[in-house]
Amino acid sequence: MSVISVSKEELFSIMQYTNLVRVRFETDDVWTVLPILYASEDQVDVLVDASKTALIDDAGSKAVIKFQRKGYEYIINGHIDNKSTDAPVTVTIKYADAKKYYNLRKHIRFDVDMKSGIKERKNGINMNLNISEECKSPWKDAVVKNISKGGAMFISNAKLDYNATVDIKLNFDSSKEVITPAKILRVSDFENGQFGYGAQFIDMNKENRDILNAEISKYEEKYFKSLSTFREYKRTSDMRFDTKIAIFSSDIDESYDIRESLIKLGAENFDVINNFKFYFDYLTEEKPKLVIIDTGVLDDEVVDTVKNIKADFPDMKVQLILPIELMEEDILAALVNEDEILFKPLIYNEFEDRIIKYL
C-alpha cells in the first residue's frame, strides 16, 4: 500500500469539494461522521452534535480526520484549536500533517469493536482445504475494528500470511452470528505482538449473507442519522434548499442504488427520467435544484444533454455519474468541473458527501 504525503495546497484544494468527514477525537475510540462548515489551508471547522461535546477536550487535544476522494483515503492529523459554546458546537481543528493512500472501495466501512474469532484454513491438517469443507483448526481470538458488506479489518495475535484463507466469526450485538471464509488482502504490524488484517469475504452462503446485510443496514441507519445534525442546522439557517432532484438514467434499474441513497439521506422529492430528449420541457416545468445524470456510456446524447443543461439552465447543478473506466476520457475536462462528476462503483461515503449540501 503506497502512502503519499499531501501538501497544504493539495489539501486545501481537495477540502473545497468535501462536505463530510470522519473524525476521531483523542478522548473517543470511535470515528464520528461530521459535516464541514468551512475549510482553509491550515484548519477546518466541523459541526458536532450536542451529544458528542462531552467527548471533546479543550484546545490542544488531538484529532484525526479521514475521508475519501478520487480513489484515495486521506488521513489528517491535527489538534483542536477552538470550540464554540453554541449547540450544535463548531469545532476548529488545526492540521499537523496529511497523508493519502490508494483505496478504491465499493462498500462503506463501519467502525465497530466486535469480539471475534478466526481460524486459518490452509495450515497443518487443513492444507488446501476446500471452502465447502468444515475447518478443524481451533479458533483464535480476534477483534473486528471495522466491517462492510465486502469484508472486515481485524486485530489478532495470530500470524497470518498475505493471501491466506481463513474462517472469520462475526458476533453482532443482536446475538446473530456469521461464520464465513475470507481472504487476507492486507497485513500490518501492531504493538504488543499483534497484527492487523484487511480481509475480503469470499463464498459466503445465502443465509450468512442475509444476516450480514441486515446487520449492515443497522449500521447504515445509524450513519445516516448522524447526518441529521447538518440537516437540522441548515433548516434553521439561510442555507436551506427546497430541493427537487431529477435523475436522468439510461437504465432505471441501474439507478436503484442512487435512489436508495437519496431516500436514506432524507431526499423525498425526486423523479427518474429515462428519455434524455425531453430534458428541456421537464426542467423548464419542474425546475429541480439538482440534476443527476447516471449513465453507463458517454455517447453524443449524454454529452449534448450535459452541455445543453448547463447552457440553458446555468443556475441548475449537474452531477454526472459514470463508470470508472471512462475516467480518462478527454472530453470530461471540458464538459464538467471536478465537483460535478463521480465514478462508479461509488466508494465509501462520497455520494452522500456530494449530495448532502443540496438537501
C-alpha positions in Angstrom: 0.0 0.0 0.0 1.6 3.3 -1.2 1.3 6.2 1.3 1.8 9.7 -0.1 2.4 12.9 1.8 -0.2 15.6 1.0 0.9 19.3 0.6 -1.1 22.1 2.1 -2.1 23.3 -1.4 -3.5 19.9 -2.4 -5.3 19.5 0.9 -6.9 23.0 0.6 -8.0 22.2 -3.0 -9.5 18.8 -2.1 -11.2 20.1 1.0 -13.2 22.6 -1.0 -15.1 19.8 -2.6 -15.6 17.8 0.7 -18.7 18.1 2.8 -18.5 15.1 5.2 -15.5 13.7 7.1 -15.0 11.2 9.8 -13.3 12.5 12.9 -11.8 10.7 15.9 -11.1 12.8 19.0 -8.4 12.0 21.5 -10.9 11.1 24.2 -13.1 8.9 21.9 -12.4 5.4 20.5 -14.8 5.6 17.5 -15.0 7.6 14.3 -17.9 10.1 14.0 -19.3 11.4 10.7 -19.3 15.2 10.8 -20.2 17.9 8.3 -17.7 20.6 7.3 -18.7 24.2 7.6 -15.5 25.9 6.5 -12.0 24.8 5.4 -8.9 26.9 4.9 -5.3 26.0 4.1 -4.4 25.1 7.7 -7.7 24.3 9.5 -11.3 23.1 9.2 -14.5 23.8 11.1 -16.8 20.8 11.7 -20.2 20.7 13.3 -20.6 18.5 16.3 -23.9 17.3 17.8 -24.5 18.2 21.5 -24.4 14.5 22.5 -20.8 14.4 21.5 -19.5 17.6 23.0 -18.6 15.9 26.3 -16.0 13.8 24.5 -14.3 16.9 23.1 -11.4 18.2 25.1 -10.3 21.8 25.2 -7.8 23.4 22.8 -4.7 21.3 22.2 -6.2 17.8 22.3 -5.5 15.6 19.3 -8.0 14.9 16.5 -7.7 12.7 13.3 -9.7 13.3 10.2 -10.3 10.9 7.3 -12.3 11.0 4.1 -12.1 9.7 0.5 -11.7 11.4 -2.8 -10.8 10.1 -6.2 -9.9 6.7 -5.0 -7.6 7.9 -2.2 -8.3 7.8 1.5 -6.9 11.0 3.2 -5.8 10.9 6.8 -5.2 14.3 8.5 -3.6 14.5 12.0 -4.3 17.7 13.9 -5.5 19.2 17.2 -8.4 21.2 18.4 -7.8 24.9 18.2 -11.2 26.2 19.3 -14.8 25.2 20.0 -17.9 27.3 20.2 -20.4 27.5 23.0 -23.3 27.1 20.6 -25.5 24.0 20.2 -24.6 22.2 18.0 -20.9 23.0 18.6 -18.5 24.3 15.9 -15.0 22.8 16.5 -11.9 24.1 14.7 -9.2 21.6 14.0 -5.7 22.7 13.0 -3.8 20.5 10.6 -0.5 19.0 11.6 0.2 16.7 8.7 -1.8 14.8 6.0 -1.3 11.6 4.0 -3.2 9.7 1.4 -3.2 6.2 0.1 -5.0 4.5 -2.8 -8.1 2.9 -1.5 -10.9 2.1 -4.0 -13.8 0.6 -2.0 -17.2 -0.3 -3.2 -18.7 -0.6 0.2 -18.8 1.9 3.1 -17.0 0.7 6.2 -18.4 1.0 9.7 -16.3 1.2 12.8 -17.0 -1.5 15.4 -15.3 -3.1 18.4 -16.5 -6.7 17.9 -15.1 -9.7 19.7 -14.5 -12.3 17.1 -12.6 -15.5 16.2 -10.5 -16.7 13.2 -9.0 -20.0 12.1 -6.7 -20.5 9.1 -8.0 -22.9 6.5 -4.6 -23.6 4.8 -2.4 -24.7 7.6 -1.4 -28.1 9.1 -4.1 -30.7 8.8 -6.2 -28.2 6.8 -3.7 -27.7 4.0 -5.6 -26.8 0.8 -8.9 -27.4 2.5 -11.8 -26.7 0.1 -14.0 -23.7 1.1 -17.1 -26.0 1.3 -15.4 -28.3 3.8 -15.5 -27.7 7.6 -12.3 -26.3 9.0 -11.0 -28.3 12.1 -8.4 -25.7 13.2 -9.0 -24.2 16.7 -10.5 -20.7 16.9 -8.1 -17.9 17.8 -9.2 -14.6 19.4 -9.6 -11.5 17.2 -11.3 -8.1 17.4 -13.0 -6.7 14.4 -12.4 -2.9 14.1 -14.4 -2.1 11.0 -16.8 -4.0 8.8 -18.6 -3.7 5.4 -20.7 -5.8 3.1 -17.4 -6.8 1.4 -15.0 -7.5 4.2 -13.6 -6.6 7.6 -10.5 -5.3 9.3 -9.5 -7.2 12.4 -6.6 -7.4 15.0 -5.2 -10.7 16.4 -2.2 -12.2 17.9 -2.3 -14.9 15.2 0.3 -14.6 12.4 -1.3 -14.9 9.0 0.2 -14.5 5.6 -0.9 -12.3 2.8 -3.5 -14.2 0.6 -4.2 -16.7 3.4 -7.7 -18.1 3.6 -9.4 -18.0 7.0 -12.8 -18.6 8.6 -13.9 -15.5 10.5 -16.6 -15.4 13.1 -18.7 -12.2 13.4 -20.6 -11.8 16.7 -23.2 -8.9 16.3 -24.9 -7.0 19.1 -28.1 -8.6 18.1 -26.6 -12.0 19.1 -26.7 -13.1 15.5 -23.5 -14.9 14.3 -21.9 -15.2 10.9 -19.1 -17.6 10.1 -17.7 -17.1 6.6 -14.5 -17.7 4.7 -12.3 -14.7 4.0 -9.1 -13.9 2.1 -6.3 -11.8 3.7 -5.5 -8.8 1.5 -3.6 -6.6 3.8 -1.2 -7.3 6.8 0.1 -4.7 9.2 2.3 -5.0 12.4 0.7 -3.6 15.5 2.1 -3.0 19.0 2.3 -5.8 21.7 2.8 -8.6 19.2 -0.5 -8.0 17.5 -1.2 -7.9 13.8 -3.9 -6.0 11.8 -5.5 -7.7 8.8 -7.7 -6.5 6.0 -9.9 -9.4 4.8 -12.4 -9.8 1.9 -15.4 -12.1 2.4 -15.5 -15.0 -0.1 -18.0 -17.7 -1.0 -20.5 -16.6 1.7 -23.6 -18.6 1.7 -27.1 -17.0 1.4 -28.1 -17.4 5.0 -25.0 -15.6 6.3 -25.2 -13.0 3.5 -28.8 -12.2 4.6 -27.7 -11.9 8.2 -24.7 -9.7 7.3 -26.8 -7.4 5.1 -29.4 -7.0 7.8 -26.8 -6.1 10.4 -25.0 -3.7 8.0 -28.4 -2.0 7.4 -28.5 -1.2 11.1 -25.0 0.5 10.9 -26.2 2.4 7.8 -29.3 3.6 9.6 -27.1 4.9 12.5 -24.7 6.5 10.0 -27.5 8.4 8.1 -29.0 9.5 11.4 -25.6 11.1 12.2 -26.2 13.4 9.2 -29.4 14.8 10.8 -27.3 17.4 12.7 -26.3 19.1 9.5 -29.8 18.9 8.0 -31.3 20.5 11.2 -28.6 23.1 11.1 -29.5 24.1 7.6 -33.2 24.2 8.3 -32.5 26.9 10.9 -30.1 28.9 8.8 -30.1 30.7 5.4 -28.6 27.5 3.8 -32.0 25.8 3.5 -32.8 24.4 0.0 -36.3 23.4 -1.2 -34.7 20.5 -3.1 -36.2 19.0 -6.2 -33.9 16.4 -7.7 -34.1 14.9 -11.3 -32.3 11.7 -12.1 -31.6 11.1 -15.9 -30.7 7.5 -16.3 -30.5 5.3 -19.4 -31.2 2.3 -17.2 -33.9 2.7 -14.5 -32.8 -0.4 -12.7 -29.1 0.7 -12.7 -30.1 3.9 -10.9 -31.6 1.9 -8.0 -28.6 2.4 -5.7 -28.7 6.2 -6.3 -32.4 6.4 -5.4 -31.9 4.3 -2.3 -29.1 6.5 -1.1 -31.2 9.6 -1.7 -34.0 8.2 0.4 -31.6 7.3 3.2 -30.3 10.9 3.1 -33.9 12.2 3.6 -34.5 13.3 0.0 -38.1 12.6 -0.9 -38.7 14.9 -3.9 -37.1 13.4 -6.9 -38.1 12.0 -10.3 -36.3 9.5 -12.7 -36.4 10.2 -16.4 -35.0 7.7 -19.0 -35.5 9.8 -22.2 -32.8 12.4 -22.4 -34.5 14.1 -25.4 -37.2 15.6 -23.2 -34.9 17.3 -20.8 -35.8 20.9 -21.7 -39.6 20.6 -21.2 -39.1 18.7 -17.9 -36.5 21.0 -16.5 -38.5 24.1 -17.6 -41.6 22.9 -15.8 -40.2 21.2 -12.7 -37.2 23.4 -12.1 -35.1 21.0 -10.0 -32.2 22.2 -7.9 -30.0 19.3 -8.9 -29.8 17.1 -12.0 -28.1 13.7 -11.6 -27.1 12.0 -14.9 -26.4 8.4 -14.1 -25.3 6.5 -17.3 -23.0 3.7 -18.4 -21.9 5.4 -21.6 -20.5 8.8 -22.6 -22.0 9.0 -26.1 -23.1 12.0 -28.1 -26.6 12.1 -26.5 -25.1 12.3 -22.9 -22.5 14.8 -23.9 -25.1 17.0 -25.6 -27.5 16.7 -22.7 -24.9 17.9 -20.2 -23.8 20.8 -22.4 -27.4 21.9 -23.1 -28.5 21.8 -19.5 -25.5 23.8 -18.4 -26.2 26.3 -21.2 -30.0 26.5 -20.9 -30.1 26.3 -17.1 -26.9 27.9 -15.7 -28.2 28.0 -12.1 -29.1 24.3 -12.1 -26.5 22.0 -10.5 -25.4 19.0 -12.5 -23.9 15.7 -11.1 -22.6 13.3 -13.7 -22.1 9.6 -12.6 -20.0 7.4 -15.0 -18.3 4.0 -14.9 -14.7 4.4 -13.6 -13.4 3.0 -17.0 -14.4 6.4 -18.5 -12.2 8.4 -16.1 -9.6 9.2 -18.7 -11.9 10.4 -21.4 -10.5 13.6 -22.9 -13.9 15.3 -23.2 -14.6 15.3 -19.4 -12.3 18.1 -18.6 -14.2 20.5 -20.8 -17.6 19.0 -20.0 -17.8 19.2 -16.2 -15.9 20.5 -13.2 -14.2 18.3 -10.7 -17.1 18.6 -8.2 -19.6 17.7 -10.9 -18.5 14.1 -11.6 -18.4 10.8 -9.7 -17.3 7.4 -10.9 -19.0 4.0 -10.3 -18.6 1.9 -8.3 -19.1 4.7 -5.8 -16.7 4.4 -2.9 -17.1 5.0 0.8 -19.5 7.9 1.5 -18.6 10.1 -1.5 -22.1 10.2 -2.9 -23.6 11.3 0.4 -20.7 13.8 0.8 -21.5 15.3 -2.6 -25.3 15.4 -2.3 -25.8 16.4 1.4 -25.1 20.1 0.6 -28.2 20.2 -1.6 -30.6 18.8 1.0 
